[in-house]
Amino acid sequence: MNTSQALYDLSPLLQVMLTGALVASGPLLWWWLRHRSATPLGRLQALTAVTLLLTFDLVLFGAFTRLTDSGLGCPDWPGCYGQATPVGARQDIAAAQEALPTGPVTHSKAWVEMVHRYLATGVGVLIIGLLVMSAKEARRRSAQGQPKLGLLLPALTLVWVCVQGAFGALTVTMKLFPAIVTLHLAGGLLLLVLLAAQSARLAQWTMPNPVRLPRNLLPWVWLGVLVLAIQILLGGWVSTNYAVLACTSFPQCQGQWWPEMNLAQGFELWRPLGLLSNGEHISFAALTGIHYVHRLSAYLVFVVLGYLAWRLKKTSGLQGLAHWLAGLLLLQLLTGLSNVVLGWPLLAAVAHTGGAAALVLVLTRVLCTPWAPAEIQPVPPSASRLSA
């Protein structure tokens, strides 16, 4: 039994990577059997979709890991007490669980944490495969004189999944440091953006008459992206600081429209979980401020994205995205309210993260829609006579 476990123990790294490759082999086998007779571009599109779906699942399972307090189920990285699976570490886990039965290390939490790592490694394997397939397709198109297929997005995706792995390690070794955990969540959503952008780009190759996004709608799309990004960071800050239950009523908080808040403490970014940078415990007023700022920001998000959904519904070819955007906004309202008034139920909390991730995908797809060509303004007759 280890009495003092090192934070980093790379001895099980190869076994963890092989387990991740085994996880990825299932989706890869399905992809190959289902699409082996498709065109090279069709196979690449299908692999991108499979990778995007598994990454979305990974984001949801990451939320489940955080919400079940399993983030420290294995207190070292990349294995569990220097082992590739909790089976090999069962004696150390049992000792930790006996010393603190409701603590961060239990058999169930260790399995949740390691499954999350296996899934993350599997996603990494799929992204490597995506880059290899993209490079082959780019060479094929170049040899046949077809329009070029850039490799910037697949390469950037591979780099970013490695960065995400580093954030995952820091999440464990820095003991759920709120800023690191929040950035890890945001990084997972950025990974979804990169994959969704690749999927949208590939889809445009096979669309004879792609839908065009009116240029006068672009400012609203970008505004929607901005307010959603801020709201996701605020939501991650609420979750990682366990501030959801600071307000247990709606629309008021603690029976007031403007409760007592300490925003300076609440938004002190670089500090350990539950503490301030000076070592003092964070106050309840600070947690209230974290929660209430997120709630106030949600009102702005609903106005901006609701208006954007209305505008998309009036645009030919984009009604489907408008319906998705409106439906997901309703889901976020219901799950957000459930978190507050029902005491943060696990299903609603995971669904709230999933809804945010789905909103990111919808806005990415809108943003990747080709712009309509700029309208050419007619030259006034007087100007024509002057130029003549």
Disulfide bonds with the S-S distance in Angstrom:
Cys74-Cys80 2.14
Cys247-Cys253 1.83
